[in-house]
């Protein structure tokens, strides 16, 4: 039999992993950028705008789609993703430069100081702590603690067969401790 051309699909291990890695890398970058946009009002109030949270959520969603569907992005769709990523990066840098240029000189100097970033990080940690307390309060309301009535009872170990020859006073004391008065 000769070598005939077939239309077989090459095994997965023979295909290159470059498009998959590229989609995963661009998805990771989108996740990082989206998280940065979500935290921008907390860390850099001077540079943030009211709709930054919405755009941060959209970029996070794009990153999740890119990371989870890396096996589908080959060929033209991957080229479209790359072009879209370059376009988003270009427009994002222009928006960032416009926001930076809209700041006054004193705001720009304060923004580059270390004290400004310490204060912003402290506020972020305080906010995160309050959110955590709120979530734990909601969780406690959803699942109230059970009341078993065990706190008022005194538990006594049953007697072992070796000690069964002890006096009746010991068994009478045990009967008083486990009396039905403390039960629910």
Contact map, one row per residue, 1 for C-alpha under 8 A:
1110000000000000000000000000000000000000000000000000000000000000000000000000000000000000000000000000000000000000000000000000000000000000000000000000000000000000000000000000000000000000
1111000000000000000000000000000000000000000000000000000000000000000000000000000000000000000000000000000000000000000000000000000000000000000000000000000000000000000000000000000000000000
1111100000000000000000000000000000000000000000000000000000000000000000000000000000000000000000000000000000000000000000000000000000000000000000000000000000000000000000000000000000000000
0111110000000000000000000000000000000000000000000000000000000000000000000000000000000000000000000000000000000000000000000000000000000000000000000000000000000000000000000000000000000000
0011111000000000000000000000000000000000000000000000000000000000000000000000000000000000000000000000000000000000000000000000000000000000000000000000000000000000000000000000000000000000
0001111100000000000000000000000000000000000000000000000000000000000000000000000000000000000000000000000000000000000000000000000000000000000000000000000000000000000000000000000000000000
0000111110000000000000000000000000000000000000000000000000000000000000000000000000000000000000000000000000000000000000000000000000000000000000000000000000000000000000000000000000000000
0000011111000000000000000000000000000000000000000000000000000000000000000000000000000000000000000000000000000000000000000000000000000000000000000000000000000000000000000000000000000000
0000001111100000000000000000000000000000000000000000000000000000000000000000000000000000000000000000000000000000000000000000000000000000000000000000000000000000000000000000000000000000
0000000111110110000000000000000000000000000000000000000000000000000000000000000000000000000000000000000000000000000000000000000000000000000000000000000000000000000000000000000000000000
0000000011111110000000000000000000000000000000000000000000000000000000000000000000000000000000000000000000000000000000000000000000000000000000000000000000000000000000000000000000000000
0000000001111110000000000000000000000000000000000000000000000000000000000000000000000000000000000000000000000000000000000000000000000000000000000000000000000000000000000000000000000000
0000000000111111000000000000000000000000000000000000000000000000000000000000000000000000000000000000000000000000000000000000000000000000000000000000000000000000000000000000000000000000
0000000001111111000000000000000000000000000000000000000000000000000000000000000000000000000000000000000000000000000000000000000000000000000000000000000000000000000000000000000000000000
0000000001111111100000000000000000000000000000000000000000000000000000000000000000000000000000000000000000000000000000000000000000000000000000000000000000000000000000000000000000000000
0000000000001111111000000000000000000000000000000000000000000000000000000000000000000000000000000000000000000000000000000000000000000000000000000000000000000000000000000000000000000000
0000000000000011111110000000000000000000000000000000000000000000000000000000000000000000000000000000000000000000000000000000000000000000000000000000000000000000000000000000000000000000
0000000000000001111111000000000000000000000000000000000000000000000000000000000000000000000000000000000000000000000000000000000000000000000000000000000000000000000000000000000000000000
0000000000000001111111100000000000000000000000000000000000000000000001001100010000000000000000000000000000000000000000000000000000000000000000000000000000000000000000000000000000000000
0000000000000000111111110000000000000000000000000000000000000000000001101100000000000000000000000000000000000000000000000000000000000000000000000000000000000000000000000000000000000000
0000000000000000111111111000000000000000000000000000000000000000000001000000000000000000000000000000000000000000000000000000000000000000000000000000000000000000000000000000000000000000
0000000000000000011111111100000000000000000000000000000000000000000000000000000000000000000000000000000000000000000000000000000000000000000000000000000000000000000000000000000000000000
0000000000000000001111111110000000000000000000000000000000000000011001001000010000000000000000000000000000000000000000000000000000000000000000000000000000000000000000000000000000000000
0000000000000000000111111111000000000000000000000000000000000000011001000000000000000000000000000000000000000000000000000000000000000000000000000000000000000000000000000000000000000000
0000000000000000000011111111100000000000000000000000000000000000001000000000000000000000000000000000000000000000000000000000000000000000000000000000000000000000000000000000000000000000
0000000000000000000001111111110000000000000000000000000000000010010000000000000000001000000000000000000000000000000000000000000000000000000000000000000000000000000000000000000000000000
0000000000000000000000111111111000000000000000000000000000000111111000000000000000000000000000000000000000000000000000000000000000000000000000000000000000000000000000000000000000000000
0000000000000000000000011111111100000000000000000000000000000010001000000000000000000000000000000000000000000000000000000000000000000000000000000000000000000000000000000000000000000000
0000000000000000000000001111111110000000000000000000000000000010000000000000000000000000000000000000000000000000000000000000000000000000000000000000000000000000000000000000000000000000
0000000000000000000000000111111111000000000000000000000000110110000000000000000000000000000000000000000000000000000000000000000000000000000000000000000000000000000000000000000000000000
0000000000000000000000000011111111100000000000000000000000111111000000000000000000000000000000000000000000000000000000000000000000000000000000000000000000000000000000000000000000000000
0000000000000000000000000001111111110000000000000000000000010000000000000000000000000000000000000000000000000000000000000000000000000000000000000000000000000000000000000000000000000000
0000000000000000000000000000111111111000000000000000000100110000000000000000000000000000000000000000000000000000000000000000000000000000000000000000000000000000000000000000000000000000
0000000000000000000000000000011111111100000000000000001111110000000000000000000000000000000000000000000000000000000000000000000000000000000000000000000000000000000000000000000000000000
0000000000000000000000000000001111111110000000000000000100010000000000000000000000000000000000000000000000000000000000000000000000000000000000000000000000000000000000000000000000000000
0000000000000000000000000000000111111111000000000000000100000000000000000000000000000000000000000000000000000000000000000000000000000000000000000000000000000000000000000000000000000000
0000000000000000000000000000000011111111100000000001101100000000000000000000000000000000000000000000000000000000000000000000000000000000000000000000000000000000000000000000000000000000
0000000000000000000000000000000001111111100000000001100110000000000000000000000000000000000000000000000000000000000000000000000000000000000000000000000000000000000000000000000000000000
0000000000000000000000000000000000111111111000000000000000000000000000000000000000000000000000000000000000000000000000000000000000000000000000000000000000000000000000000000000000000000
0000000000000000000000000000000000011111111110110001000000000000000000000000000000000000000000000000000000000000000000000000000000000000000000000000000000000000000000000000000000000000
0000000000000000000000000000000000001111111110111001000000000000000000000000000000000000000000000000000000000000000000000000000000000000000000000000000000000000000000000000000000000000
0000000000000000000000000000000000000011111110000000000000000000000000000000000000000000000000000000000000000000000000010011000000000000000000000000000000000000000000000000000000000000
0000000000000000000000000000000000000011111110000000000000000000000000000000000000000000000000000000000000000000000010011001000000000000000000000000000000000000000000000000000000000000
0000000000000000000000000000000000000001111111110000000000000000000000000000000000000000000000000000000000000010000000010000000000000000000000000000000000000000000000000000000000000000
0000000000000000000000000000000000000001111111110000000000000000000000000000000000000000000000000000000000000000000000000000000000000000000000000000000000000000000000000000000000000000
0000000000000000000000000000000000000000000111110000000000000000000000000000000000000000000000000000001000100000000000000000000000000000000000000000000000000000000000000000000000000000
0000000000000000000000000000000000000001100111111000000000000000000000000000000000000000000000010011000000000000000000000000000000000000000000000000000000000000000000000000000000000000
0000000000000000000000000000000000000001100111111101000000000000000000000000000000000000000000000000000000000000000000000000000000000000000000000000000000000000000000000000000000000000
0000000000000000000000000000000000000000100000111111000000000000000000000000000000000000000000000000000000000000000000000000000000000000000000000000000000000000000000000000000000000000
0000000000000000000000000000000000000000000000011111100000000000000000000000000000000000000000000000000000000000000000000000000000000000000000000000000000000000000000000000000000000000
0000000000000000000000000000000000000000000000001111111000000000000000000000000000000000000000000000000000000000000000000000000000000000000000000000000000000000000000000000000000000000
0000000000000000000000000000000000001101100000011111111100000000000000000000000000000000000000000000000000000000000000000000000000000000000000000000000000000000000000000000000000000000
0000000000000000000000000000000000001100000000000111111110000000000000000000000000000000000000000000000000000000000000000000000000000000000000000000000000000000000000000000000000000000
0000000000000000000000000000000000000000000000000011111111000000000000000000000000000000000000000000000000000000000000000000000000000000000000000000000000000000000000000000000000000000
0000000000000000000000000000000001001000000000000011111111100000000000000000000000000000000000000000000000000000000000000000000000000000000000000000000000000000000000000000000000000000
0000000000000000000000000000000011111100000000000001111111110000000000000000000000000000000000000000000000000000000000000000000000000000000000000000000000000000000000000000000000000000
0000000000000000000000000000000001000100000000000000111111111000000000000000000000000000000000000000000000000000000000000000000000000000000000000000000000000000000000000000000000000000
0000000000000000000000000000000001000000000000000000011111111100000000000000000000000000000000000000000000000000000000000000000000000000000000000000000000000000000000000000000000000000
0000000000000000000000000000011011000000000000000000001111111110000000000000000000000000000000000000000000000000000000000000000000000000000000000000000000000000000000000000000000000000
0000000000000000000000000000011111100000000000000000000111111111000000000000000000000000000000000000000000000000000000000000000000000000000000000000000000000000000000000000000000000000
0000000000000000000000000000001000000000000000000000000011111111100000000000000000000000000000000000000000000000000000000000000000000000000000000000000000000000000000000000000000000000
0000000000000000000000000010011000000000000000000000000001111111110000000000000000000000000000000000000000000000000000000000000000000000000000000000000000000000000000000000000000000000
0000000000000000000000000111111000000000000000000000000000111111111000000000000000000000000000000000000000000000000000000000000000000000000000000000000000000000000000000000000000000000
0000000000000000000000000010001000000000000000000000000000011111111100000000000000000000000000000000000000000000000000000000000000000000000000000000000000000000000000000000000000000000
0000000000000000000000000010000000000000000000000000000000001111111110000000000000000000000000000000000000000000000000000000000000000000000000000000000000000000000000000000000000000000
0000000000000000000000110110000000000000000000000000000000000111111111000000000000000000000000000000000000000000000000000000000000000000000000000000000000000000000000000000000000000000
0000000000000000000000111011000000000000000000000000000000000011111111000000000000000000000000000000000000000000000000000000000000000000000000000000000000000000000000000000000000000000
0000000000000000000000000000000000000000000000000000000000000001111111000000000000000000000000000000000000000000000000000000000000000000000000000000000000000000000000000000000000000000
0000000000000000000000000000000000000000000000000000000000000000111111111000000000000000000000000000000000000000000000000000000000000000000000000000000000000000000000000000000000000000
0000000000000000001110110000000000000000000000000000000000000000011111111000000000000000000000000000000000000000000000000000000000000000000000000000000000000000000000000000000000000000
0000000000000000000100000000000000000000000000000000000000000000000011111100000000000000000000000000000000000000000000000000000000000000000000000000000000000000000000000000000000000000
0000000000000000000000000000000000000000000000000000000000000000000011111100000000000000000000000000000000000000000000000000000000000000000000000000000000000000000000000000000000000000
0000000000000000001100100000000000000000000000000000000000000000000011111110110000000000000000000000000000000000000000000000000000000000000000000000000000000000000000000000000000000000
0000000000000000001100000000000000000000000000000000000000000000000000111111110000000000000000000000000000000000000000000000000000000000000000000000000000000000000000000000000000000000
0000000000000000000000000000000000000000000000000000000000000000000000001111111000000000000000000000000000000000000000000000000000000000000000000000000000000000000000000000000000000000
0000000000000000000000000000000000000000000000000000000000000000000000000111111100000000000000000000000000000000000000000000000000000000000000000000000000000000000000000000000000000000
0000000000000000000000000000000000000000000000000000000000000000000000001111111110000000000000000000000000000000000000000000000000000000000000000000000000000000000000000000000000000000
0000000000000000001000100000000000000000000000000000000000000000000000001111111111000000000000000000000000000000000000000000000000000000000000000000000000000000000000000000000000000000
0000000000000000000000000000000000000000000000000000000000000000000000000011111111100000000000000000000000000000000000000000000000000000000000000000000000000000000000000000000000000000
0000000000000000000000000000000000000000000000000000000000000000000000000001111111110000000000000000000000000000000000000000000000000000000000000000000000000000000000000000000000000000
0000000000000000000000000000000000000000000000000000000000000000000000000000111111111000000000000000000000000000000000000000000000000000000000000000000000000000000000000000000000000000
0000000000000000000000000000000000000000000000000000000000000000000000000000011111111100000000000000000000000000000000000000000000000000000000000000000000000000000000000000000000000000
0000000000000000000000000000000000000000000000000000000000000000000000000000001111111110000000000000000000000000000000000000000000000000000000000000000000000000000000000000000000000000
0000000000000000000000000000000000000000000000000000000000000000000000000000000111111111000000000000000000000000000000000000000000000000000000000000000000000000000000000000000000000000
0000000000000000000000000100000000000000000000000000000000000000000000000000000011111111100000000000000000000000000000000000000000000000000000000000000000000000000000000000000000000000
0000000000000000000000000000000000000000000000000000000000000000000000000000000001111111110000000000000000000000000000000000000000000000000000000000000000000000000000000000000000000000
0000000000000000000000000000000000000000000000000000000000000000000000000000000000111111111000000000000000000000000000000000000000000000000000000000000000000000000000000000000000000000
0000000000000000000000000000000000000000000000000000000000000000000000000000000000011111111100000000000000000000000000000000000000000000000000000000000000000000000000000000000000000000
0000000000000000000000000000000000000000000000000000000000000000000000000000000000001111111110000000000000000000000000000000000000000000000000000000000000000000000000000000000000000000
0000000000000000000000000000000000000000000000000000000000000000000000000000000000000111111111000000000000000000000000000000000000000000000000000000000000000000000000000000000000000000
0000000000000000000000000000000000000000000000000000000000000000000000000000000000000011111111100000000000000000000000000000000000000000000000000000000000000000000000000000000000000000
0000000000000000000000000000000000000000000000000000000000000000000000000000000000000001111111110000000000000000000000000000000000000000000000000000000000000000000000000000000000000000
0000000000000000000000000000000000000000000000000000000000000000000000000000000000000000111111111000000000000000000000000000000000000000000000000000000000000000000000000000000000000000
0000000000000000000000000000000000000000000000000000000000000000000000000000000000000000011111111100000000000000000000000000000000000000000000000000000000000000000000000000000000000000
0000000000000000000000000000000000000000000000000000000000000000000000000000000000000000001111111110000000000000000000000000000000000000000000000000000000000000000000000000000000000000
0000000000000000000000000000000000000000000000100000000000000000000000000000000000000000000111111111000000000000000000000000000000000000000000000000000000000000000000000000000000000000
0000000000000000000000000000000000000000000000000000000000000000000000000000000000000000000011111111100000000000000000000000000000000000000000000000000000000000000000000000000000000000
0000000000000000000000000000000000000000000000000000000000000000000000000000000000000000000001111111110000000000000000000000000000000000000000000000000000000000000000000000000000000000
0000000000000000000000000000000000000000000000100000000000000000000000000000000000000000000000111111111000000000000000000000000000000000000000000000000000000000000000000000000000000000
0000000000000000000000000000000000000000000000100000000000000000000000000000000000000000000000011111111000010000000000000000000000000000000000000000000000000000000000000000000000000000
0000000000000000000000000000000000000000000000000000000000000000000000000000000000000000000000001111111100000000000000000000000000000000000000000000000000000000000000000000000000000000
0000000000000000000000000000000000000000000000000000000000000000000000000000000000000000000000000111111100000000000000000000000000000000000000000000000000000000000000000000000000000000
0000000000000000000000000000000000000000000001000000000000000000000000000000000000000000000000000011111110110000000000000000000000000000000000000000000000000000000000000000000000000000
0000000000000000000000000000000000000000000000000000000000000000000000000000000000000000000000000000111111110000000000000000000000000000000000000000000000000000000000000000000000000000
0000000000000000000000000000000000000000000000000000000000000000000000000000000000000000000000000000001111111000000000000000000000000000000000000000000000000000000000000000000000000000
0000000000000000000000000000000000000000000000000000000000000000000000000000000000000000000000000000000111111100000000000000000000000000000000000000000000000000000000000000000000000000
0000000000000000000000000000000000000000000001000000000000000000000000000000000000000000000000000000001111111110000000000000000000000000000000000000000000000000000000000000000000000000
0000000000000000000000000000000000000000000000000000000000000000000000000000000000000000000000000001001111111111000000000000000000000000000000000000000000000000000000000000000000000000
0000000000000000000000000000000000000000000000000000000000000000000000000000000000000000000000000000000011111111100000000000000000000000000000000000000000000000000000000000000000000000
0000000000000000000000000000000000000000000000000000000000000000000000000000000000000000000000000000000001111111100100000000000000000000000000000000000000000000000000000000000000000000
0000000000000000000000000000000000000000000100000000000000000000000000000000000000000000000000000000000000111111100110000000000000000000000000000000000000000000000000000000000000000000
0000000000000000000000000000000000000000000000000000000000000000000000000000000000000000000000000000000000011111110100000000000000000000000000000000000000000000000000000000000000000000
0000000000000000000000000000000000000000000000000000000000000000000000000000000000000000000000000000000000001111111110000000000000000000000000000000000000000000000000000000000000000000
0000000000000000000000000000000000000000000000000000000000000000000000000000000000000000000000000000000000000001111111000000000000000000000000000000000000000000000000000000000000000000
0000000000000000000000000000000000000000000000000000000000000000000000000000000000000000000000000000000000000000111111100000000000000000000000000000000000000000000000000000000000000000
0000000000000000000000000000000000000000000000000000000000000000000000000000000000000000000000000000000000000111111111110000000000000000000000000000000000000000000000000000000000000000
0000000000000000000000000000000000000000001000000000000000000000000000000000000000000000000000000000000000000010111111111000000000000000000000000000000000000000000000000000000000000000
0000000000000000000000000000000000000000000000000000000000000000000000000000000000000000000000000000000000000000011111111100000000000000000000000000000000000000000000000000000000000000
0000000000000000000000000000000000000000000000000000000000000000000000000000000000000000000000000000000000000000001111111110000000000000000000000000000000000000000000000000000000000000
0000000000000000000000000000000000000000011100000000000000000000000000000000000000000000000000000000000000000000000111111111000000000000000000000000000000000000000000000000000000000000
0000000000000000000000000000000000000000001000000000000000000000000000000000000000000000000000000000000000000000000011111111100000000000000000000000000000000000000000000000000000000000
0000000000000000000000000000000000000000000000000000000000000000000000000000000000000000000000000000000000000000000001111111110000000000000000000000000000000000000000000000000000000000
0000000000000000000000000000000000000000010000000000000000000000000000000000000000000000000000000000000000000000000000111111111000000000000000000000000000000000000000000000000000000000
0000000000000000000000000000000000000000011000000000000000000000000000000000000000000000000000000000000000000000000000011111111100000000000000000000000000000000000000000000000000000000
0000000000000000000000000000000000000000000000000000000000000000000000000000000000000000000000000000000000000000000000001111111110000000000000000000000000000000000000000000000000000000
0000000000000000000000000000000000000000000000000000000000000000000000000000000000000000000000000000000000000000000000000111111111000000000000000000000000000000000000000000000000000000
0000000000000000000000000000000000000000000000000000000000000000000000000000000000000000000000000000000000000000000000000011111111100000000000000000000000000000000000000000000000000000
0000000000000000000000000000000000000000000000000000000000000000000000000000000000000000000000000000000000000000000000000001111111110000000000000000000000000000000000000000000000000000
0000000000000000000000000000000000000000000000000000000000000000000000000000000000000000000000000000000000000000000000000000111111111000000000000000000000000000000000000000000000000000
0000000000000000000000000000000000000000000000000000000000000000000000000000000000000000000000000000000000000000000000000000011111111100000000000000000000000000000000000000000000000000
0000000000000000000000000000000000000000000000000000000000000000000000000000000000000000000000000000000000000000000000000000001111111110000000000000000000000000000000000000000000000000
0000000000000000000000000000000000000000000000000000000000000000000000000000000000000000000000000000000000000000000000000000000111111111000000000000000000000000000000000000000000000000
0000000000000000000000000000000000000000000000000000000000000000000000000000000000000000000000000000000000000000000000000000000011111111100000000000000000000000000000000000000000000000
0000000000000000000000000000000000000000000000000000000000000000000000000000000000000000000000000000000000000000000000000000000001111111110000000000000000000000000000000000000000000000
0000000000000000000000000000000000000000000000000000000000000000000000000000000000000000000000000000000000000000000000000000000000111111111000000000000000000000000000000000000000000000
0000000000000000000000000000000000000000000000000000000000000000000000000000000000000000000000000000000000000000000000000000000000011111111100000000000000000000000000000000000000000000
0000000000000000000000000000000000000000000000000000000000000000000000000000000000000000000000000000000000000000000000000000000000001111111110000000000000000000000000000000000000000000
0000000000000000000000000000000000000000000000000000000000000000000000000000000000000000000000000000000000000000000000000000000000000111111111000000000000000000000000000000000000000000
0000000000000000000000000000000000000000000000000000000000000000000000000000000000000000000000000000000000000000000000000000000000000011111111100000000000000000000000000000000000000000
0000000000000000000000000000000000000000000000000000000000000000000000000000000000000000000000000000000000000000000000000000000000000001111111111000000000000000000000000000000000000000
0000000000000000000000000000000000000000000000000000000000000000000000000000000000000000000000000000000000000000000000000000000000000000111111110000000000000000000000000000000000000000
0000000000000000000000000000000000000000000000000000000000000000000000000000000000000000000000000000000000000000000000000000000000000000011111110000000000000000000000000000000000000000
0000000000000000000000000000000000000000000000000000000000000000000000000000000000000000000000000000000000000000000000000000000000000000001111111000000000000000000000000000000000000000
0000000000000000000000000000000000000000000000000000000000000000000000000000000000000000000000000000000000000000000000000000000000000000000111111100000000000000000000000000000000000000
0000000000000000000000000000000000000000000000000000000000000000000000000000000000000000000000000000000000000000000000000000000000000000000100111110000000000000000000000000000000000000
0000000000000000000000000000000000000000000000000000000000000000000000000000000000000000000000000000000000000000000000000000000000000000000000011111000000000000000000000000000000000000
0000000000000000000000000000000000000000000000000000000000000000000000000000000000000000000000000000000000000000000000000000000000000000000000001111100000000000000000000000000000000000
0000000000000000000000000000000000000000000000000000000000000000000000000000000000000000000000000000000000000000000000000000000000000000000000000111111000000000000000000000000000000000
0000000000000000000000000000000000000000000000000000000000000000000000000000000000000000000000000000000000000000000000000000000000000000000000000011111110000000000000000000000000000011
0000000000000000000000000000000000000000000000000000000000000000000000000000000000000000000000000000000000000000000000000000000000000000000000000001111110000000000000000000000000000000
0000000000000000000000000000000000000000000000000000000000000000000000000000000000000000000000000000000000000000000000000000000000000000000000000001111110000000000000000000000000000000
0000000000000000000000000000000000000000000000000000000000000000000000000000000000000000000000000000000000000000000000000000000000000000000000000000111111000000000000000000000000000100
0000000000000000000000000000000000000000000000000000000000000000000000000000000000000000000000000000000000000000000000000000000000000000000000000000111111100000000000000000000001000110
0000000000000000000000000000000000000000000000000000000000000000000000000000000000000000000000000000000000000000000000000000000000000000000000000000000111110000000000000000000011000000
0000000000000000000000000000000000000000000000000000000000000000000000000000000000000000000000000000000000000000000000000000000000000000000000000000000011111000000000000000000011000000
0000000000000000000000000000000000000000000000000000000000000000000000000000000000000000000000000000000000000000000000000000000000000000000000000000000001111100000000000000010011000000
0000000000000000000000000000000000000000000000000000000000000000000000000000000000000000000000000000000000000000000000000000000000000000000000000000000000111110000000000000000000000000
0000000000000000000000000000000000000000000000000000000000000000000000000000000000000000000000000000000000000000000000000000000000000000000000000000000000011111000000000000000000000000
0000000000000000000000000000000000000000000000000000000000000000000000000000000000000000000000000000000000000000000000000000000000000000000000000000000000001111101100000000000000000000
0000000000000000000000000000000000000000000000000000000000000000000000000000000000000000000000000000000000000000000000000000000000000000000000000000000000000111111100000000000000000000
0000000000000000000000000000000000000000000000000000000000000000000000000000000000000000000000000000000000000000000000000000000000000000000000000000000000000011111100000000000000000000
0000000000000000000000000000000000000000000000000000000000000000000000000000000000000000000000000000000000000000000000000000000000000000000000000000000000000001111110000000000000000000
0000000000000000000000000000000000000000000000000000000000000000000000000000000000000000000000000000000000000000000000000000000000000000000000000000000000000011111111000000000000000000
0000000000000000000000000000000000000000000000000000000000000000000000000000000000000000000000000000000000000000000000000000000000000000000000000000000000000011111111000000000000000000
0000000000000000000000000000000000000000000000000000000000000000000000000000000000000000000000000000000000000000000000000000000000000000000000000000000000000000011111100000000000000000
0000000000000000000000000000000000000000000000000000000000000000000000000000000000000000000000000000000000000000000000000000000000000000000000000000000000000000001111110100000000000000
0000000000000000000000000000000000000000000000000000000000000000000000000000000000000000000000000000000000000000000000000000000000000000000000000000000000000000000011111110000000000000
0000000000000000000000000000000000000000000000000000000000000000000000000000000000000000000000000000000000000000000000000000000000000000000000000000000000000000000001111111000000000000
0000000000000000000000000000000000000000000000000000000000000000000000000000000000000000000000000000000000000000000000000000000000000000000000000000000000000000000000111111100000000000
0000000000000000000000000000000000000000000000000000000000000000000000000000000000000000000000000000000000000000000000000000000000000000000000000000000000000000000001111111110000000000
0000000000000000000000000000000000000000000000000000000000000000000000000000000000000000000000000000000000000000000000000000000000000000000000000000000000000000000000111111111000000000
0000000000000000000000000000000000000000000000000000000000000000000000000000000000000000000000000000000000000000000000000000000000000000000000000000000000000000000000011111111100000000
0000000000000000000000000000000000000000000000000000000000000000000000000000000000000000000000000000000000000000000000000000000000000000000000000000000000000000000000001111111110000000
0000000000000000000000000000000000000000000000000000000000000000000000000000000000000000000000000000000000000000000000000000000000000000000000000000000000010000000000000111111111000000
0000000000000000000000000000000000000000000000000000000000000000000000000000000000000000000000000000000000000000000000000000000000000000000000000000000000000000000000000011111111100000
0000000000000000000000000000000000000000000000000000000000000000000000000000000000000000000000000000000000000000000000000000000000000000000000000000000000000000000000000001111111100000
0000000000000000000000000000000000000000000000000000000000000000000000000000000000000000000000000000000000000000000000000000000000000000000000000000000001110000000000000000111111100000
0000000000000000000000000000000000000000000000000000000000000000000000000000000000000000000000000000000000000000000000000000000000000000000000000000000011110000000000000000011111110100
0000000000000000000000000000000000000000000000000000000000000000000000000000000000000000000000000000000000000000000000000000000000000000000000000000000000000000000000000000001111111110
0000000000000000000000000000000000000000000000000000000000000000000000000000000000000000000000000000000000000000000000000000000000000000000000000000000000000000000000000000000001111110
0000000000000000000000000000000000000000000000000000000000000000000000000000000000000000000000000000000000000000000000000000000000000000000000000000000000000000000000000000000000111110
0000000000000000000000000000000000000000000000000000000000000000000000000000000000000000000000000000000000000000000000000000000000000000000000000000000110000000000000000000000001111111
0000000000000000000000000000000000000000000000000000000000000000000000000000000000000000000000000000000000000000000000000000000000000000000000000000100010000000000000000000000000111111
0000000000000000000000000000000000000000000000000000000000000000000000000000000000000000000000000000000000000000000000000000000000000000000000000000100000000000000000000000000000000111
